[in-house]
Amino acid sequence: MGIRESRASGRYLGLFSQFNASAPGNGLAWLRKLREDAFVRFSDAGFPSTRDEDWRFTNLAPLARTDFQRASESQRLPDAARIAALEIPKAACQLVFVNGRFAPELSRKENVPAGIRVRNLASQIGHNPEALEPHLGTYLDTGRDPFAALNTAFLEDGAYVHIRKGAVLEAPISLLYISLGGGAPVMSHPRNLIVAEESSQATIVEDYVSLDGAIAFCNAATELVVGDGAVVSHYRLERESTAAFHVSTLRMQQGAAANVSSHSILLGGALVRNNVNPVLAGDGAECLINGLFIGAGHQHLDNYMLVEHRRPHCGSRQFYNGILDDQAHGVFHGRIIVRREAQKTDAKQTNRNLLLSDGAQIDTKPQLEIFADDVKCTHGATIGQIEENALFYLRSRGLDEAVARRLLLLAFASECVDRMHEGPARSFVAEIIRNRVFGMAQRPPNEAPAGLRTAGRRNLGEAL
């Protein structure tokens, strides 16, 4: 019996049947149908295998064979002092979720200004589901992505953010997702819906952390709907334990002249998959997809970008940097689709990687699919190591090797930070990146990488 049959129709069927009987809003016909249809799609597809082109570099067998359970509703909560240490200074508010469920005792919403609604999704389903129906489940492609289907099937809680027309929020909205062990391996499926109406502005930070080393599976999905002329910065910070499985999907729907920045920082997890899927559906929309992944040990960090240009005069920029050490494995699969109607598209895609050991590995595949004839599109990827001449220069100025390596790694990682807007979110993320890079630089250097593999363009001679 294969992975797909045993997992989808067996264990997950029992969990879904139990969940669906008492799920929030199960009396709403449209929501019940949304969940049931999604589970049928997941059951039909099962977990992807390396035979699927979008998953060819990632083996999900360790995830598929683990017997995950839904978290108990009477789960313990972490100490408030530990949560305080994870807060973003000067954030407008912070919603905290433990194993996918809202923890009001640990959250704060006192600084949310008028014109902006922030609450947990389960509460919104109970009090005003009519506001959700036009958007929830409309944009996420459950037919293409089995994990999006699995998330929708177990849709229970997460964040609901509604930014009204013209509202401007300077301080970030912080959404903190905590994985906490409770005996058996636990799974959670946070679902977020963020609606930014016309000419609004906001910054959203999703932060995924573990407070212990227990095995956990977090399968998160966010639908971000950005109206005409709105400006939104979205951050996803993943820093869970190296016993965690993490799959996240960000689906962005952009209106005319909407400007969205997506910043993904992957630092933790045993097996991580980061999906970013912007759809530029309005004339003149702009999108920045910016990311950094840092792995060591046996971490596997997979980044899949699918950018779809549907309308003319739109621009997208993808910049992803990777730093890998030990036996870590990174993946970058960036795909840009330019539809026939999307004339005057301007799209660029760049992936740059540093391998710090002979056992580290990166698979990179930049990809363009262009159906319009008046466009400007470029893509490329580089793989290399710390530049010996630069290291020698710094050491000749009196710096020891660890400090010199630290400065060079930080400069490479800071390319990601430099693309973020100034403010509390950037400062918060920059400090976390700095600490991670400094810790990595303290380790003794390994041999120069050997056997580098790439499915895209290779340029080992370019200094990084």
C-alpha positions as CSV (number, residue, x, y, z in Angstrom):
1,M,0.0,0.0,0.0
2,G,1.5,3.4,-1.0
3,I,1.9,6.5,1.0
4,R,-1.0,8.3,-0.7
5,E,-3.6,5.5,0.0
6,S,-2.5,4.7,3.5
7,R,-2.3,8.3,4.8
8,A,-5.1,10.1,2.9
9,S,-7.9,7.4,3.1
10,G,-6.8,5.9,6.4
11,R,-5.5,7.9,9.3
12,Y,-6.5,11.4,8.0
13,L,-10.0,10.2,7.2
14,G,-10.6,9.3,10.8
15,L,-9.2,12.5,12.0
16,F,-11.2,14.5,9.6
17,S,-14.5,12.8,10.4
18,Q,-14.0,13.5,14.1
19,F,-13.0,17.1,13.4
20,N,-15.8,17.9,10.9
21,A,-18.5,16.9,13.3
22,S,-17.7,19.7,15.7
23,A,-15.7,22.2,13.6
24,P,-16.4,25.9,14.0
25,G,-19.2,27.0,11.6
26,N,-20.1,23.4,10.7
27,G,-23.7,24.6,10.5
28,L,-22.8,26.9,7.6
29,A,-23.5,25.0,4.4
30,W,-20.8,26.9,2.4
31,L,-18.1,26.4,5.0
32,R,-19.0,22.7,5.5
33,K,-18.8,22.2,1.7
34,L,-15.5,24.0,1.5
35,R,-14.0,21.6,4.0
36,E,-15.5,18.5,2.6
37,D,-14.5,19.3,-1.0
38,A,-11.0,20.1,0.1
39,F,-10.7,16.7,1.9
40,V,-11.9,14.9,-1.2
41,R,-9.1,16.6,-3.2
42,F,-6.5,15.7,-0.6
43,S,-7.7,12.1,-0.5
44,D,-7.6,11.9,-4.3
45,A,-4.0,13.4,-4.5
46,G,-2.4,12.2,-1.3
47,F,1.0,13.5,-0.3
48,P,3.2,14.5,-3.3
49,S,6.1,12.4,-4.2
50,T,9.4,13.1,-6.0
51,R,7.7,12.1,-9.2
52,D,5.7,15.3,-9.0
53,E,7.7,18.0,-10.8
54,D,6.9,20.6,-8.1
55,W,8.3,18.3,-5.4
56,R,11.1,16.5,-7.3
57,F,13.8,17.7,-4.8
58,T,11.8,17.0,-1.6
59,N,11.1,13.5,-0.2
60,L,8.0,13.7,2.1
61,A,8.2,10.1,3.3
62,P,9.4,11.1,6.9
63,L,6.3,13.4,7.2
64,A,3.9,11.0,5.6
65,R,4.8,8.0,7.8
66,T,4.6,10.0,11.1
67,D,1.4,9.4,13.1
68,F,0.3,13.0,13.8
69,Q,-2.7,13.8,16.0
70,R,-4.8,16.9,16.4
71,A,-3.8,18.9,19.5
72,S,-6.0,18.5,22.6
73,E,-8.4,21.4,23.2
74,S,-7.3,21.3,26.9
75,Q,-3.7,21.8,26.0
76,R,-1.4,23.6,28.4
77,L,-0.3,27.2,27.6
78,P,3.3,28.4,27.8
79,D,4.4,30.8,30.5
80,A,3.6,34.5,29.7
81,A,7.2,35.5,30.3
82,R,8.4,33.3,27.4
83,I,5.8,34.9,25.1
84,A,7.0,38.4,26.1
85,A,10.5,37.5,24.9
86,L,9.1,36.8,21.5
87,E,7.2,40.0,21.0
88,I,8.0,42.6,18.3
89,P,8.8,45.9,20.0
90,K,6.3,48.6,19.0
91,A,3.9,46.2,17.4
92,A,0.3,47.4,17.1
93,C,-1.0,44.1,18.5
94,Q,-0.1,40.5,18.8
95,L,-2.3,37.4,18.4
96,V,-0.9,34.2,19.9
97,F,-1.8,30.7,18.7
98,V,-0.7,27.5,20.4
99,N,-0.8,24.5,18.2
100,G,-3.1,26.3,15.8
101,R,-5.6,27.6,18.4
102,F,-6.1,31.1,19.6
103,A,-4.7,31.9,23.1
104,P,-6.5,35.1,24.3
105,E,-4.7,35.0,27.6
106,L,-1.4,35.5,25.8
107,S,-2.6,38.0,23.2
108,R,-3.0,41.7,23.2
109,K,-5.1,44.0,20.9
110,E,-5.3,47.2,22.7
111,N,-3.4,49.4,20.1
112,V,-5.4,48.5,17.0
113,P,-6.7,51.8,15.5
114,A,-10.1,52.5,14.0
115,G,-10.6,51.1,10.5
116,I,-8.7,47.9,11.2
117,R,-10.2,44.7,12.6
118,V,-7.9,42.0,14.0
119,R,-9.4,38.9,15.6
120,N,-9.0,35.1,15.5
121,L,-10.7,33.3,12.6
122,A,-12.8,31.0,14.7
123,S,-14.4,34.0,16.5
124,Q,-15.1,35.7,13.2
125,I,-16.8,32.5,11.9
126,G,-19.0,32.5,15.0
127,H,-19.9,36.2,15.0
128,N,-19.8,37.4,11.4
129,P,-19.2,34.6,8.8
130,E,-20.8,36.8,6.1
131,A,-17.7,38.9,5.9
132,L,-15.6,35.7,5.3
133,E,-17.6,34.0,2.6
134,P,-16.5,36.2,-0.4
135,H,-12.8,35.5,0.3
136,L,-12.2,32.4,2.5
137,G,-11.1,29.5,0.2
138,T,-11.6,31.6,-2.9
139,Y,-8.0,32.1,-3.8
140,L,-6.1,29.1,-2.5
141,D,-5.6,26.4,-5.1
142,T,-6.7,23.2,-3.4
143,G,-6.8,21.4,-6.6
144,R,-3.1,21.9,-7.3
145,D,-1.7,21.8,-3.8
146,P,-2.6,18.8,-1.5
147,F,-1.3,20.7,1.5
148,A,-3.6,23.7,0.8
149,A,-6.4,21.1,0.5
150,L,-5.4,19.5,3.8
151,N,-5.3,22.9,5.5
152,T,-8.7,23.8,4.2
153,A,-10.2,20.5,5.2
154,F,-9.0,21.1,8.8
155,L,-9.8,24.8,8.7
156,E,-10.4,25.8,12.4
157,D,-8.5,28.9,13.6
158,G,-5.9,31.4,12.7
159,A,-6.0,35.2,12.1
160,Y,-8.5,37.4,10.4
161,V,-7.3,40.9,9.5
162,H,-9.5,43.4,7.7
163,I,-8.0,46.8,6.8
164,R,-10.6,49.2,5.6
165,K,-10.4,51.5,2.6
166,G,-7.8,54.2,3.1
167,A,-6.7,53.0,6.6
168,V,-3.0,53.3,7.3
169,L,-1.3,51.3,10.0
170,E,2.3,52.3,10.7
171,A,3.1,49.6,13.4
172,P,3.1,45.9,12.4
173,I,0.4,43.4,13.3
174,S,2.2,40.4,14.9
175,L,0.8,36.9,14.5
176,L,2.7,34.4,16.7
177,Y,2.2,30.6,16.1
178,I,3.7,28.3,18.8
179,S,4.2,24.6,18.4
180,L,4.2,22.9,21.8
181,G,4.6,19.1,22.4
182,G,2.1,17.1,24.3
183,G,3.2,13.5,24.0
184,A,2.3,12.2,20.6
185,P,3.4,14.2,17.5
186,V,0.9,17.0,17.0
187,M,-0.3,18.7,13.8
188,S,-1.9,22.1,13.4
189,H,-3.3,23.9,10.3
190,P,-3.4,27.6,11.0
191,R,-5.5,29.5,8.4
192,N,-5.2,33.2,7.9
193,L,-7.3,35.6,5.9
194,I,-6.0,39.2,5.4
195,V,-8.1,41.7,3.4
196,A,-6.5,45.1,2.7
197,E,-9.0,47.3,0.9
198,E,-8.3,50.0,-1.6
199,S,-5.5,52.5,-0.8
200,S,-4.8,51.0,2.6
201,Q,-1.4,50.3,4.1
202,A,-0.2,47.7,6.6
203,T,2.6,45.4,7.7
204,I,1.8,41.8,8.8
205,V,4.3,39.5,10.5
206,E,3.7,35.7,10.8
207,D,6.2,34.2,13.3
208,Y,6.4,30.4,13.7
209,V,8.3,29.1,16.7
210,S,8.8,25.9,18.8
211,L,9.1,26.1,22.6
212,D,10.4,22.5,22.9
213,G,12.0,19.9,20.7
214,A,8.9,17.7,20.2
215,I,8.0,16.4,16.8
216,A,5.3,18.6,15.3
217,F,3.7,19.4,11.9
218,C,2.5,22.9,11.2
219,N,0.7,23.3,7.8
220,A,-0.2,27.0,7.5
221,A,-2.0,28.8,4.8
222,T,-2.6,32.5,4.3
223,E,-4.9,34.2,1.8
224,L,-3.8,37.9,1.3
225,V,-6.3,40.0,-0.7
226,V,-4.9,43.4,-1.6
227,G,-7.2,46.0,-3.2
228,D,-6.4,48.7,-5.8
229,G,-3.6,51.0,-4.7
230,A,-3.0,49.3,-1.4
231,V,0.5,48.7,0.0
232,V,1.2,45.7,2.2
233,S,4.4,44.2,3.6
234,H,4.1,40.6,4.7
235,Y,6.8,38.8,6.7
236,R,7.0,35.0,7.4
237,L,9.6,34.0,9.9
238,E,10.0,30.3,10.5
239,R,12.3,29.3,13.4
240,E,10.9,26.1,14.7
241,S,12.9,23.3,16.2
242,T,14.9,20.8,14.1
243,A,12.3,18.1,14.9
244,A,9.5,20.1,13.3
245,F,7.9,19.7,9.9
246,H,6.6,22.9,8.4
247,V,4.6,23.7,5.2
248,S,3.4,27.2,4.6
249,T,1.5,28.7,1.6
250,L,1.0,32.4,0.9
251,R,-1.5,33.1,-1.8
252,M,-1.7,36.8,-2.8
253,Q,-4.4,38.4,-4.9
254,Q,-3.4,41.9,-6.1
255,G,-5.6,44.6,-7.6
256,A,-4.6,47.4,-9.9
257,A,-1.5,49.3,-8.7
258,A,-1.4,47.2,-5.6
259,N,2.1,47.0,-4.1
260,V,3.0,43.9,-2.1
261,S,6.3,42.8,-0.5
262,S,6.7,39.2,0.7
263,H,9.7,38.5,3.0
264,S,10.3,34.9,4.0
265,I,13.0,34.0,6.5
266,L,13.6,30.2,7.1
267,L,15.9,29.3,9.9
268,G,14.5,26.2,11.7
269,G,12.7,23.0,11.0
270,A,13.7,19.5,9.9
271,L,11.7,19.6,6.7
272,V,10.4,22.9,5.5
273,R,8.4,23.9,2.4
274,N,7.7,27.6,1.7
275,N,5.1,28.3,-1.1
276,V,4.6,31.9,-2.3
277,N,2.0,32.4,-5.0
278,P,1.3,36.0,-6.0
279,V,-1.3,36.7,-8.7
280,L,-1.0,40.1,-10.3
281,A,-4.6,40.4,-11.3
282,G,-4.8,44.2,-11.8
283,D,-3.1,46.6,-14.2
284,G,0.1,48.1,-12.8
285,A,0.5,45.8,-9.8
286,E,3.9,45.4,-8.3
287,C,5.3,42.5,-6.2
288,L,8.6,41.9,-4.4
289,I,9.3,38.3,-3.3
290,N,12.3,38.4,-1.0
291,G,13.7,35.5,1.0
292,L,16.6,34.1,3.0
293,F,17.0,30.5,4.1
294,I,19.8,29.3,6.4
295,G,20.3,25.6,7.1
296,A,22.7,23.4,9.0
297,G,22.8,19.8,10.2
298,H,20.4,17.7,8.2
299,Q,17.8,20.5,7.6
300,H,15.8,20.4,4.3
301,L,14.5,23.9,3.2
302,D,12.4,24.0,0.1
303,N,11.2,27.3,-1.5
304,Y,8.6,27.2,-4.3
305,M,7.6,30.5,-6.0
306,L,4.8,30.7,-8.5
307,V,4.3,34.2,-9.8
308,E,1.4,34.7,-12.2
309,H,1.1,37.9,-14.3
310,R,-2.4,38.2,-15.6
311,R,-2.7,41.9,-16.5
312,P,-0.5,44.4,-18.4
313,H,2.1,46.8,-17.0
314,C,2.9,44.7,-13.9
315,G,6.3,44.1,-12.3
316,S,7.6,41.4,-10.1
317,R,11.0,40.9,-8.4
318,Q,12.3,37.7,-6.8
319,F,15.4,37.6,-4.7
320,Y,16.3,34.6,-2.6
321,N,19.6,33.9,-0.8
322,G,20.6,30.6,0.8
323,I,23.3,29.7,3.3
324,L,23.8,26.0,3.9
325,D,26.3,24.1,6.1
326,D,26.9,20.5,7.1
327,Q,24.5,18.1,5.3
328,A,21.8,20.7,4.8
329,H,19.8,20.7,1.6
330,G,18.2,23.7,0.1
331,V,15.8,24.0,-2.8
332,F,14.7,27.0,-4.9
333,H,12.1,26.6,-7.6
334,G,11.0,29.9,-9.0
335,R,8.4,29.9,-11.7
336,I,7.0,33.0,-13.5
337,I,4.0,32.7,-15.7
338,V,3.2,35.6,-18.0
339,R,-0.3,35.3,-19.5
340,R,-1.2,36.5,-23.0
341,E,-3.0,39.6,-21.7
342,A,0.0,40.6,-19.5
343,Q,1.8,42.8,-22.1
344,K,4.5,45.1,-20.8
345,T,5.4,42.7,-18.0
346,D,8.7,43.4,-16.2
347,A,9.9,40.4,-14.2
348,K,13.2,39.4,-12.6
349,Q,14.2,36.3,-10.7
350,T,17.5,35.7,-8.9
351,N,18.7,33.0,-6.5
352,R,22.1,33.2,-4.9
353,N,23.6,30.5,-2.6
354,L,26.5,29.9,-0.3
355,L,27.6,26.4,0.5
356,L,29.9,26.2,3.6
357,S,30.7,22.5,3.6
358,D,31.3,19.7,1.1
359,G,28.1,18.0,2.3
360,A,25.7,20.9,1.8
361,Q,23.5,20.8,-1.3
362,I,21.3,23.1,-3.3
363,D,18.9,22.4,-6.2
364,T,17.9,25.6,-8.0
365,K,15.5,25.8,-10.9
366,P,14.6,29.3,-12.2
367,Q,11.8,29.0,-14.8
368,L,9.9,31.3,-17.1
369,E,6.7,30.6,-19.1
370,I,5.9,33.5,-21.3
371,F,2.7,33.7,-23.5
372,A,2.9,37.5,-24.2
373,D,5.2,39.0,-26.8
374,D,6.0,42.4,-25.3
375,V,7.8,41.6,-22.0
376,K,11.1,42.0,-20.2
377,C,11.9,38.9,-18.1
378,T,15.2,37.6,-16.7
379,H,16.3,34.8,-14.4
380,G,19.4,33.3,-13.0
381,A,21.1,31.4,-10.2
382,T,24.5,31.2,-8.6
383,I,26.2,28.8,-6.3
384,G,29.5,29.3,-4.6
385,Q,31.4,29.6,-1.3
386,I,32.9,32.3,0.8
387,E,35.3,34.3,-1.4
388,E,38.9,33.4,-0.3
389,N,40.3,36.8,-1.4
390,A,37.7,38.7,0.7
391,L,38.5,36.4,3.7
392,F,42.2,37.0,3.2
393,Y,41.7,40.8,2.9
394,L,39.8,41.0,6.2
395,R,42.3,38.7,8.0
396,S,45.2,40.9,6.7
397,R,43.5,43.8,8.5
398,G,43.8,42.1,11.9
399,L,40.5,40.2,12.1
400,D,40.6,36.6,13.2
401,E,39.0,34.0,10.9
402,A,35.7,33.7,12.9
403,V,35.1,37.4,12.8
404,A,36.0,37.7,9.1
405,R,33.6,34.8,8.2
406,R,30.9,36.5,10.3
407,L,31.2,39.8,8.5
408,L,31.1,38.1,5.1
409,L,28.1,35.9,5.9
410,L,26.3,38.8,7.5
411,A,26.9,40.9,4.4
412,F,25.4,38.2,2.2
413,A,22.4,37.7,4.5
414,S,21.9,41.4,4.8
415,E,21.0,41.7,1.1
416,C,17.6,40.3,2.2
417,V,17.3,42.8,5.1
418,D,18.2,45.7,2.8
419,R,15.1,45.1,0.7
420,M,12.7,45.5,3.7
421,H,11.1,48.8,4.6
422,E,12.5,50.6,7.6
423,G,10.5,50.0,10.8
424,P,9.9,47.7,13.8
425,A,9.4,44.6,11.6
426,R,12.7,45.0,9.8
427,S,14.6,45.7,13.0
428,F,13.1,42.6,14.7
429,V,13.9,40.3,11.8
430,A,17.4,41.7,11.3
431,E,18.3,41.0,14.9
432,I,17.2,37.4,14.6
433,I,19.1,36.9,11.3
434,R,22.2,38.5,12.9
435,N,22.2,36.1,15.8
436,R,21.7,33.1,13.5
437,V,24.5,34.1,11.2
438,F,26.9,34.9,14.1
439,G,26.2,31.4,15.6
440,M,27.0,29.8,12.3
441,A,30.2,31.8,11.7
442,Q,31.6,30.7,15.1
443,R,31.8,27.1,13.8
444,P,35.1,25.9,12.3
445,P,35.1,26.1,8.5
446,N,34.7,22.9,6.5
447,E,36.3,21.9,3.2
448,A,35.3,23.7,0.0
449,P,32.0,22.4,-1.4
450,A,32.3,19.7,-4.0
451,G,29.8,18.2,-6.4
452,L,27.6,21.3,-6.6
453,R,24.3,20.6,-8.4
454,T,21.9,23.0,-10.1
455,A,19.0,22.6,-12.4
456,G,19.3,26.3,-13.5
457,R,22.2,28.3,-14.7
458,R,25.5,27.6,-13.0
459,N,28.1,30.3,-12.3
460,L,30.6,29.2,-9.8
461,G,33.1,31.9,-10.7
462,E,31.0,34.8,-9.6
463,A,32.1,36.2,-6.3
464,L,29.3,36.2,-3.7
